[in-house]
Amino acid sequence: MKDEKPICAPLPAEIKSARLAGGFTQTEAAKLVHARLKTWQNWESETGEGRKIPLAAWELFLIKANLPAYSHL
């Protein structure tokens, strides 16, 4: 897969936008990737802790939410 761009962590706004595009609450999205609600909230946070979502969790969310085309790869 030589022509694929490297995956990078999405910005908090991209995470929120993808979640909303899939029609999920934060609780539902967190459950999809086996994370706690507070962890998902941190991933979407523009301020405060704002930890980045692990790439594996991001890819898992996109797959389970049936949003592979949403990825900013």
Buried (B, 14 or more C-beta within 10 A) or exposed (E): EEEEEEEEBBBBEBBBBBBEEBEBEBEBBBBBBEBEBEBBBBBBBEEEEEEBBBEEBBBBBBEBBEBEEBBEE
